[in-house]
Amino acid sequence: MKLPITILALLLSSCGLYSQTIWYVNSSSSAPFATGTSWAAAFPNLHDALNAAQPGDEIWVAQGVYKPTDGSDRMAHFVLPSGTGVYGGFLGTETARDARD
């Protein structure tokens, strides 16, 4: 009986190791301190969120145009981090993923 309790304790303690963060991106953002941690402080470009994201995180992207470069580099591209979900179609006020269009 002691072994199942030990296994359960280990499983429960490991659940907190991977906390999910939602990173917010809005091309219209003019937040003076864009931390990406809310719609009010959304990153104005997708690269910042992609760089901040860790496995298990989500990136919520408001409707807009997002380009991997401001220049003419045709080889520029976005790199999606492994284990990260990227979701678009947000207006920029939603509090739930299923509220997006």
PyMOL commands that set and color helices and strands:
alter all, ss='L'
color gray80, all
select helices_A, chain A and resi 2-17+46-52+97-99
alter helices_A, ss='H'
color red, helices_A
select strands_A, chain A and resi 22-25+58-62+85-90
alter strands_A, ss='S'
color yellow, strands_A
deselect
rebuild
show_as cartoon
